[in-house]
Amino acid sequence: EDPVQWLVQRGSHKESRWSRPAAALLAEALAGQAAVERENLICSFQAIHGLTRESATALVRDFGTRKKLQNFLQGERDPVKALSQLVPGLRLPTRVALVTEIAGKEALEFEEYKKRLASINGVTPATALKLSEKFPDA
């Protein structure tokens, strides 16, 4: 569990609960700078629309740093699909927002390719997906 969140939630009395900055300073003193950096990363991921604390925590647990997640997403042909396997339950708009925020719009090239295929008259989204997987470099 995140030490900063733990300190904020478990103040001895409602009136004397620690503020997030105070809890971060205490966590840093007790657990080190890494604990605060982890909490900051979780909070930055949570700022992405639709990403829950649980999902943000899972990403931080699995990747450790924003840069490692960025490298992973940039290395995937279809990072949106890869996220669905990493964090099941994330809705498509959230996955797209996460890829855009972490890896940049250029990482959505494959997603745009699928959309272009699906926009062709008579091509369903399911067919577009199959075509994009069969002909990824078209």
Buried (B, 14 or more C-beta within 10 A) or exposed (E): EBBBBEBBEEBEEEEEBBEEEBBBBBBBEEBEEEBBBBBBBBBBBBEBEBBBEEBBBBBBEEBBEBEEBBBBBBEBEBBBBBBBEBBEEBEEEBBBBBBBBBBEEEBBEBBEBBEEBBEEEEBEEEEBBEBBEEEEEE
